[in-house]
C-alpha cells in the first residue's frame, strides 16, 4: 500500500475520487462538569475511561479529569463503588500520591475524578527497558513504600501497582520525585477485559505485576501490593518484569509456579533477598508490611552511605 497525500482529491493510481472523513468530535471537549471543571483536551484513554486536561474555574488552574467510561457509569453498583473508593482516595495526603481534588457524578450520569495535573512521564517510559543504577532503584522504591504506607494505613489497597501507574515528575530536575496514581480505584473497573481474570474479584490487576492470589481470584490484602512492588523493583534492577512471555496465560502460570529469574551479580545480596521475599508465592511468606520493606531498603542505602564516608576519610 502506497502512502497518499491527504491534500489530493483523487487517487493517483486509478483516478477514483477520494472521500475525506472528518474525525469525530469528542463530546466532552468544551463541556463544563458540574459548573466547575472545563474540559479542554484528551490526554489519554484506557479501559476505565478517558483522562482530560481541564481548567478548574474557581481557582483558574489546570487539572486532570478522569471521566469514567459510560458502561461503568451506567452500572449502579460500579458507580457506587467508584464514588466510595474515590472518597477514600481523596483522604490520602502524601507527597508520593497524586492529589485527588474532587469527584462526583453529573446530572446526566457522567462519573468523573479531578486530580492534580502531573508533568513528567511514567516510570515505564523512564526505564525504557533498561536497568537503573541500584541506588536510584532503591530510592524510587523507598518513595513507593511511603505511598503504600499512607494508603495501607487507611485500609486502601492499590491492586494495580505498575510502572504505568507511577509518574516521575519533570520537576525538580535531578531528583526522582514520583507520584502513584489510582489508589483504591482499580477495583471499580468492572468488566475491563484487559484486567479481569476471574469472576470472583472484579478487577485483579495487570498480568505482569499480578500476585498469585489475585490470579486465583482469592481475597487480596496489602501483601498483594508488596508482590507488585517486588515485580517493579525487579524491573528497575534488570529493565524487565520478572515474568514475561508471549501469551498472557503463560505469564500468569509463571507467577503461580515459576521461581523469579536471578538478579545481576552487582545487585547487593540484601536487595536480592528482599526481591525474593516480595515475590514469594504465598502471601504469608512475604514481608508483613511496608515498614519491613522500607527498613530493608533504608539499611542498604545507609550502608552504602557509610561505606562512601569511610572511603572519603581513608582518602583524606
C-alpha positions in Angstrom: 0.0 0.0 0.0 1.4 3.4 -1.0 1.0 6.5 1.1 -1.4 9.1 -0.3 -1.1 12.9 0.1 -4.1 13.9 2.1 -4.5 17.1 0.0 -5.3 15.1 -3.1 -8.9 14.9 -4.4 -8.3 11.8 -6.5 -6.3 8.6 -6.1 -3.0 8.9 -8.1 -3.2 5.2 -9.1 -6.8 4.9 -10.6 -8.2 8.4 -10.5 -11.0 7.5 -8.1 -12.3 10.4 -6.2 -11.1 10.3 -2.6 -13.6 10.8 0.3 -12.3 12.5 3.3 -13.8 11.6 6.6 -13.8 14.2 9.3 -12.6 13.0 12.7 -15.5 12.6 15.1 -15.5 15.3 17.8 -15.2 14.2 21.4 -18.4 15.4 23.0 -16.6 16.0 26.3 -14.3 18.7 24.8 -15.6 22.1 25.9 -18.0 20.7 28.4 -18.1 22.1 32.0 -18.6 19.4 34.6 -20.9 20.5 37.5 -20.1 24.1 36.6 -16.6 23.7 37.9 -14.2 21.9 35.5 -14.0 22.9 31.9 -12.7 20.1 29.7 -10.0 21.2 27.3 -8.3 18.2 25.6 -7.9 14.5 25.9 -4.6 13.3 27.4 -5.1 9.5 27.3 -7.6 6.7 27.1 -7.8 3.4 28.8 -10.2 0.6 29.9 -11.7 2.8 32.6 -12.3 5.8 30.5 -10.5 9.0 29.4 -8.2 11.4 31.1 -8.6 15.1 30.0 -6.7 18.3 30.7 -9.3 20.7 32.3 -9.5 24.0 33.9 -10.8 24.3 37.4 -12.8 27.5 37.0 -12.9 28.6 40.7 -9.2 29.0 41.0 -8.1 29.2 37.4 -5.7 26.2 37.4 -5.2 23.3 35.1 -6.1 19.9 36.5 -6.5 16.3 35.1 -10.1 15.0 35.0 -10.7 11.3 34.6 -14.1 10.6 33.0 -15.4 7.1 33.6 -16.5 5.0 30.7 -20.3 5.1 30.2 -20.6 1.3 30.5 -19.2 1.7 34.1 -21.2 4.8 35.0 -24.4 3.1 33.9 -23.7 0.2 36.3 -25.3 1.2 39.6 -23.0 -1.0 41.7 -19.9 0.2 39.8 -20.9 3.8 40.3 -21.5 3.4 44.0 -18.2 1.6 44.4 -16.3 4.2 42.4 -17.7 7.1 44.5 -17.0 5.2 47.7 -13.4 4.5 46.8 -12.9 8.0 45.3 -13.9 9.3 48.7 -11.3 7.2 50.4 -8.6 8.2 47.9 -9.4 11.9 48.4 -8.3 11.5 52.1 -4.8 10.5 51.1 -2.4 13.4 51.7 1.1 12.2 50.9 3.7 13.7 48.6 4.1 10.5 46.6 0.4 10.0 45.9 -1.4 12.0 43.3 -3.8 14.5 45.0 -7.5 14.0 44.4 -9.1 17.4 44.2 -12.8 16.3 43.8 -15.1 13.7 42.3 -18.7 13.3 41.5 -21.5 12.5 39.1 -23.2 14.9 36.8 -26.9 15.2 36.4 -26.8 13.1 33.2 -24.7 10.4 34.9 -21.1 11.2 34.0 -18.7 10.0 36.7 -15.5 12.0 37.0 -12.5 12.4 39.2 -10.5 15.6 39.3 -6.8 15.3 40.2 -3.6 17.4 40.2 -2.1 17.6 36.7 1.3 15.9 36.7 4.1 17.0 34.4 6.5 14.2 33.8 6.5 10.7 32.4 5.6 7.3 33.6 8.2 5.1 35.3 7.8 2.7 32.4 8.9 5.3 29.9 11.6 6.5 32.2 13.0 2.9 32.3 12.7 2.3 28.6 13.5 -1.3 29.0 16.9 -0.5 30.6 18.0 -1.2 34.2 18.6 1.6 36.7 21.6 2.0 39.0 20.9 0.2 42.2 20.9 3.3 44.4 18.4 5.1 42.1 16.2 2.0 42.0 16.2 1.8 45.8 15.5 5.5 46.2 12.4 5.1 44.0 11.4 2.0 45.9 11.6 4.0 49.1 9.2 6.6 47.8 6.8 3.9 46.7 6.9 2.5 50.2 5.9 5.9 51.6 3.0 6.0 49.2 1.9 2.5 50.0 2.2 3.0 53.7 -0.1 6.1 53.6 -2.7 4.1 51.7 -2.5 0.8 53.7 -2.8 2.8 56.9 -6.3 3.8 55.8 -7.2 0.4 54.5 -6.7 1.3 50.8 -5.1 -1.3 48.6 -4.0 -0.4 45.1 -4.4 -3.8 43.4 -2.9 -2.5 40.2 0.5 -1.1 41.1 2.7 -0.9 38.0 5.2 1.4 36.2 2.3 2.8 34.1 0.6 4.0 37.3 3.7 5.7 38.6 4.8 9.1 37.3 8.3 10.5 37.6 7.9 14.3 37.8 9.9 16.6 35.5 10.5 19.0 38.3 12.5 19.3 40.4 15.3 18.4 37.9 17.9 16.0 39.1 15.6 14.4 41.7 13.3 11.4 41.4 10.1 12.7 42.8 7.4 10.1 42.0 3.7 10.1 42.2 1.4 7.0 42.4 -1.9 7.1 40.6 -5.3 5.4 41.0 -5.1 4.3 44.7 -8.2 2.4 45.6 -9.9 3.0 42.3 -8.8 0.0 40.3 -11.3 -2.3 41.9 -14.1 -0.2 40.5 -13.3 -1.2 36.9 -16.0 -3.9 36.4 -15.9 -5.6 33.0 -12.4 -4.4 32.0 -11.4 -7.3 29.8 -7.8 -6.2 29.8 -7.5 -6.7 33.6 -10.3 -9.1 34.6 -9.2 -12.7 35.0 -11.7 -14.2 37.3 -15.3 -13.6 38.3 -14.5 -13.8 42.0 -12.8 -10.4 42.1 -14.0 -7.8 39.6 -10.6 -6.4 39.0 -7.3 -8.0 39.8 -4.6 -6.0 38.1 -2.2 -6.2 35.2 -0.8 -9.6 34.4 2.9 -8.8 34.6 2.5 -7.3 38.1 -0.3 -9.5 39.5 0.1 -11.5 42.7 -0.7 -15.3 42.6 -3.7 -14.8 44.9 -5.2 -12.2 42.5 -4.7 -14.6 39.6 -6.5 -17.3 41.5 -9.4 -15.0 42.4 -8.7 -15.2 46.2 -9.2 -12.2 48.5 -6.1 -9.9 48.4 -4.7 -7.6 51.0 -1.7 -5.3 51.3 0.7 -8.1 50.6 -0.6 -8.2 47.0 0.7 -4.6 46.7 4.0 -5.8 48.1 4.2 -8.5 45.4 3.6 -5.9 42.7 6.3 -3.8 44.4 8.7 -6.7 44.1 7.9 -7.0 40.4 8.6 -3.3 39.9 11.9 -3.4 41.9 13.0 -6.4 39.8 12.2 -4.3 36.7 14.1 -1.3 38.0 17.2 -3.5 38.5 17.0 -5.5 35.3 14.9 -3.5 32.8 12.2 -6.1 32.6 9.5 -7.6 34.9 10.3 -11.0 36.4 7.8 -12.9 34.4 7.5 -12.2 30.7 6.1 -14.3 27.9 4.4 -14.1 24.5 1.0 -15.1 25.9 -0.8 -13.7 29.0 -1.8 -17.2 30.2 1.9 -18.2 30.3 2.8 -15.0 32.3 0.1 -15.9 34.8 1.3 -19.5 35.0 4.8 -18.3 35.8 3.5 -16.1 38.6 1.8 -19.1 40.1 4.7 -21.7 39.8 8.0 -20.4 38.4 10.8 -19.0 40.5 11.8 -15.5 39.7 14.9 -15.2 37.5 18.1 -14.3 39.3 19.2 -10.7 39.6 22.6 -9.5 38.2 25.6 -10.2 40.4 26.2 -6.5 41.0 23.0 -6.2 43.0 23.8 -6.4 46.7 22.8 -9.7 48.5 20.3 -7.9 50.8 18.5 -6.5 47.8 18.3 -9.9 46.1 16.9 -11.4 49.3 14.3 -8.6 49.6 13.1 -9.1 46.0 12.9 -12.8 46.6 10.8 -12.3 49.7 8.5 -9.8 47.9 7.9 -12.3 45.1 7.1 -15.2 47.4 4.1 -17.2 46.0 2.3 -17.3 49.3 1.3 -14.0 51.0 2.4 -15.2 54.4 5.9 -15.7 53.1 6.2 -12.1 52.1 7.2 -9.2 54.4 4.3 -8.5 56.8 4.0 -4.9 55.8 5.6 -1.9 54.1 7.6 -1.0 57.2 9.7 -4.2 56.8 10.4 -3.4 53.2 11.4 0.2 53.9 13.7 -0.9 56.7 15.5 -3.3 54.4 15.8 -0.7 51.6 17.0 2.0 54.0 19.5 -0.4 55.5 21.2 -0.9 52.2 21.2 2.8 51.4 22.6 3.7 54.8 25.2 1.0 54.4 26.3 2.5 51.1 26.4 6.0 52.6 28.5 4.8 55.5 30.9 3.0 53.1 31.3 6.1 51.0 32.1 8.2 54.1 34.7 5.7 55.1 36.3 5.8 51.7 36.4 9.6 51.8 38.0 9.5 55.3 40.6 7.0 54.1 41.4 9.1 51.1 41.8 12.1 53.2 
